[in-house]
Amino acid sequence: SQKVDKLDKLSLPKNITQLQAFLELASYYRRFIKEFSKKARPLLKLLKKDKDFKWG
């Protein structure tokens, strides 16, 4: 599938926009990922306005 191919080719997000795009794509597969919301929570916290985006 094209979406799976996109996941394989993703690089680490370098900014908020890229992180949002990753989370949107990952959310498409949330029904297949056990405890998706728990795993995505740290990434979602990076999207808050009062947080500085810092990966790694």
ABEGO torsion letter per residue (X at the ends): XAAAAAAAABBBBABAAAAAAAAAAAAAAAAABBGAAAAAAAAAAAABAABBBBBX
